[in-house]
Amino acid sequence: MTSNFPTTTLQRFFAGIAEQTFQTQFGVADNSLIDYVSELLIRFVRYDALFKIRTLKGRPVAEIGEMMVEADARIGNARREVHRHIGDFALFWTGLYPEALRPRGQSEIDRFIDYCLHGKRAYHIASTIETDEEAAAPSDVLERLSDQFEMCAYGLREVRREWERRDDEDTPLPFLIN
């Protein structure tokens, strides 16, 4: 993880809403978890970051099932990072845009549940893979994301509601002013 101190306006915006949501509304005082969720929002601002997993031939992978196949084709830190991305991808869509999980041969609720299950499993697997490098995401944070996946997804829905509410008000926020 990068830093406990957001530096850009967008980082401060996401960090502030995430802290308010998780700490004030939910009573979650897990700064590492809240920082991770805030940083996930920043990473996925870039659309290409959502689809960063590529096949060995270089084609972007957009479905969780294909990502799982790609994870199994890798070892060590590369495998850990694909599983971490699967967890992030599932958390992003179930939390922020569950309406985007349109049915593809199954009910919308089944697809939502599948994303939750795959996200939890992927975070758990990533947390168990040892790495030689200083991990971008500590194993204990990934394990907590697995254990608390549904709460984090709900928290992201609340984060979205809050940014939409603030956007509707069209007023400057005190913590965004330089």
N, C-alpha and C positions, 0 to 999 in steps of 0.2 A: 504494500500500500504506500501511497506517496507521502502524504503529510497529514497531520492533524489540523493544519492551518490552511484553509482554502485561500487561493491567491487571486483568482479571477472572479469577476462579478457572477458568472454562471456557477462557479464552484461555491461561492458564498451563498447564492440563492438556493441551490440544491441542499447544501449542508444545513442551512438554516431551517428549511422546511422539513428535512429528514429529522433533525434534532427535535424540532417542535413536535412533530408527529410521533416519533418513537418514544421520546422522553416524557413529554407532557401528556399526550393522549393515551399512550400505552403503558407508561411507567417503566420503559425499558432503559436501563442505565448502562448499556453495553456500548461504550464508545467505539470499540473496534468494529463491532457489527454495524453500527450506524455509519461510521466512516466508510466501510466497505460498500454499503448500499448507496451512499452519496457518490462515491467514486464510480460505481457501476453506471449511475445516471450520466455522469460526465463522459465515461468511455463510450457509451452507446448514443451520445448525441451525434456522433459520426455514424452514419448509416452503414458504411463499410465495416465498422467494428462489429456490428451485429452478425455479419457474415464473413468473419475473418477465417473461419475454418475452411480449408481447401482440401480437395482430394490430392492424392500424390501426383496427379496430372495437372493440378493447379485450378481446377474448377471450384468455384465457391459452393459451399454446402449450406442449404437453407432449411433442412428438415432435421429434427432431432434424431430420428432413426438413422439417417445417413451420418450424422455426427458421431453416433455411438459406434458405427462401423469404423469410422476414421480413428476414433480413440483406441479401438482394439488393434488397429494396425500400427500403433506407436508404442514406444517404451519410455520409461523414466519420466523426466520432466515434461516431455512433449505429450505423453499420455495424460499426465496430471492436468496440463493446461487445456487440453481438449475437454476433459471432464469438467473442469472448472467453467469453461465457456458454456458447456451444455447447461450447467446449473444457472449461470448468469442469464443465458438466453431464455430459459424457461421462466426464471423469476421475473425478467423484464416483461415478457408477454403476459404472464398470468397476473402480474401486479399492475402494470400500467395500461395495458391494452387487451384485456381479456376478450373484448368484443371482436378482436382481430382473429381469434381462434375459431374461425368459421368451420363448420362441419366439412369433412372430406370423407364421406362414407361412414361417419359415426355422428352421434349427437354432439352438440356443442359442449354440453356438460361433460361427456366422456372425454372429449379432446382436452378440456381444461384439466380434468383429473389426471389424464395421461401426462400432461406437461408437468403438473405438480409432482407426480411420482418419479418421472425421469429427472426432474431438477433435484429433488431430494437425494435420489440415488447417485447422481453425478457428483454432487457436492460431497457426499459421503466417500465415494471412491477417491475423489481428488484429495480428500483429507488424509487418506491412508497411504498415499504414494509419497515415499520419501524422496527428497530432492537434495542435490549437492549444493544448489544455488540458494541464495537468500530468496525465499519465495515472495512473490508479489502478494500472495494471500496466505497468511499463516494457516497451518492445518487446523488449529483450534477454532479459528473463525469459520473455515469451511464446514467443520463439523457442526457448529452452531447454526449455520445457514441451513444445513440439512435437517437438523432437529426442529428448527423454527421456521421452516420454509413458508408455511401457510400464513403465519403471523407477518413475516416479511413481505409476502405478496399483498396481504391486506394493507400493510403499512404503505407500500408503494401506491396502492389505489387511493389512500388518503393523501399522500403527497401529490398525486395528480389532481385530486379535487381541490387541494389548497392552491396549487399554482394556477389552476383554471379560475378559481375564485378571485385570486389576486389579479389575474389577467383581465377578468371582467370589470374589476374595480378601476383598473388602469391608473393606479396610484403608485408613486415611488415607495420603495420599502426602505426603512431606516438602515438595515444592515447591508444594503446594496450601494449606498452612497459612498463614494471614495473620500 
